[in-house]
Every structure is written in C-alpha cells, then in structure tokens.
Amino acid sequence: MALGTWRTVALLCGVVGGLSVGNILFRVGMTPAASSAHSAGFRALAMAGGMVLMIGQQCGVWAALRTWPASVVIPATGLNFAVLPLLEYWWLGEPMRLDRWLGIVCIVVGVTLVGRSAGVS
C-alpha cells in the first residue's frame, strides 16, 4: 500500500532528521574519553541512540520507496548533507564558512530539481 504524497514528504523529513541527529550522536559517542566532556555511559547511550535512529531512517526509506521512485527518494535523503552542518553549528559549535553555506544551497536546489523532474511537487 503506497503512502500519500504528504505522508511521504513527512516521512522523508523524519528520515533526514533521524539521519542527521544519528550522525551527531555517533560523533558524540565516538569522541575519545580524553577530549570528551561526557561520561563513558553517556557516550555509550549516544552511540545506541545513533544506531536506533539509523535503523529507523532506513525503514523510513523503504517505506518512502513504496510511493516514490528511488531516483527521488535517495537524492532526497541527501538533504542530510544540508541539515547536518546546521546541527553541527548549533549543537556542537562547529564553524560555518561561506563555502559550506553555498554547498547547502546547492544541495537543496539539486534535490528540488530532482524531485520536480520526477513529477513530485
């Protein structure tokens, strides 16, 4: 049974969010103890949370593929590369140079073009 368009869009937003937050949790969990402000237990929970989010996002991709072709779904998950730097900037205090902002704009434009070329609006 295929999902409706708006449900698929919402699902893909969840997929991109889960993938982005999962990557942040992996980064926190994999930070060496000597340079981390977090306890070993917190880092282990961050790794476990990252794994759960990654599994969930993959299930979301499979569900989205029931409605839209892979040529749209897979590039749409590439929005992770636009969301992740923003989360790193806000949550981890990582610097954002102009070239990263331009890259984010290119990713969003590219995903929009792919979606429109496949008839998804």
Secondary structure, DSSP 8 states (H G I E B T S, - for coil): ----HHHHHHHHHHHHHHHHHHHHHHHHHHS-GGG-SS-HHHHHHHHHHHHHHHHHHHHHHHHHTTTS-HHHHHHHHTTHHHHHHHHHHHHH-----HHHHHHHHHHHHHHHHHHHHTT--
